[in-house]
Amino acid sequence: QVQLVESGGGLVQVGGSLRLSCAASGNIFKIVAMGWHRQAPGKQRELVAEMTGGGKTNYADSVKGRFTISRDVAKNMVYLQMNSLKPEDTAVYYCNADVFTTRGLPTGPWGQGTQVTVSS
């Protein structure tokens, strides 16, 4: 079993910055990709950013130039640096990963989510 735990959310003013962290633990053989999604009240969950094991990144158009995803492969962690935050960035942010377990089985765990609130 693989678990993801996010941290770093909170309340920030418009234009401010936050850094989210996500730690993966458990029966991990290889993490293929890690990423971040978010879900605002009344809206569907959407991709924010993702990074493959090869370092390729993909961002939602709404966050390009403001958010940066990074990984510490040795520590099984992924980060999301969020700058120039806007009220529309307010959401619960979820970490997710594509993982092969030590049994060679693929799994796609999600974290419990961390709230980000941007006040105007």
Solvent accessible surface area in square Angstrom, and as a share of the most:
residue,aa,sasa,rsa
1,Q,157,0.70
2,V,13,0.07
3,Q,77,0.34
4,L,9,0.04
5,V,87,0.50
6,E,8,0.04
7,S,62,0.40
8,G,37,0.36
9,G,29,0.28
10,G,30,0.29
11,L,132,0.66
12,V,24,0.14
13,Q,138,0.61
14,V,74,0.43
15,G,50,0.48
16,G,22,0.21
17,S,59,0.38
18,L,34,0.17
19,R,129,0.47
20,L,0,0.00
21,S,21,0.14
22,C,0,0.00
23,A,40,0.31
24,A,8,0.06
25,S,60,0.39
26,G,47,0.45
27,N,77,0.40
28,I,31,0.16
29,F,148,0.61
30,K,116,0.49
31,I,13,0.06
32,V,58,0.33
33,A,16,0.13
34,M,3,0.01
35,G,2,0.02
36,W,0,0.00
37,H,35,0.16
38,R,15,0.06
39,Q,64,0.28
40,A,23,0.18
41,P,119,0.75
42,G,92,0.88
43,K,140,0.59
44,Q,160,0.71
45,R,94,0.34
46,E,78,0.35
47,L,51,0.25
48,V,1,0.00
49,A,0,0.00
50,E,62,0.28
51,M,27,0.12
52,T,53,0.31
53,G,49,0.47
54,G,81,0.78
55,G,41,0.40
56,K,153,0.65
57,T,54,0.31
58,N,70,0.36
59,Y,47,0.18
60,A,24,0.19
61,D,119,0.62
62,S,62,0.40
63,V,0,0.00
64,K,117,0.50
65,G,87,0.83
66,R,31,0.11
67,F,6,0.02
68,T,73,0.43
69,I,5,0.02
70,S,45,0.29
71,R,36,0.13
72,D,41,0.21
73,V,97,0.56
74,A,99,0.77
75,K,136,0.58
76,N,43,0.22
77,M,40,0.18
78,V,0,0.00
79,Y,31,0.12
80,L,0,0.00
81,Q,58,0.26
82,M,0,0.00
83,N,61,0.31
84,S,59,0.38
85,L,1,0.00
86,K,82,0.35
87,P,59,0.37
88,E,116,0.52
89,D,1,0.00
90,T,35,0.21
91,A,2,0.01
92,V,43,0.25
93,Y,0,0.00
94,Y,34,0.13
95,C,0,0.00
96,N,26,0.13
97,A,1,0.01
98,D,75,0.39
99,V,3,0.02
100,F,82,0.34
101,T,17,0.10
102,T,90,0.52
103,R,208,0.76
104,G,45,0.44
105,L,105,0.52
106,P,97,0.61
107,T,49,0.29
108,G,43,0.41
109,P,20,0.13
110,W,108,0.38
111,G,10,0.10
112,Q,117,0.52
113,G,13,0.12
114,T,19,0.11
115,Q,87,0.39
116,V,0,0.00
117,T,47,0.27
118,V,8,0.04
119,S,40,0.26
120,S,131,0.85
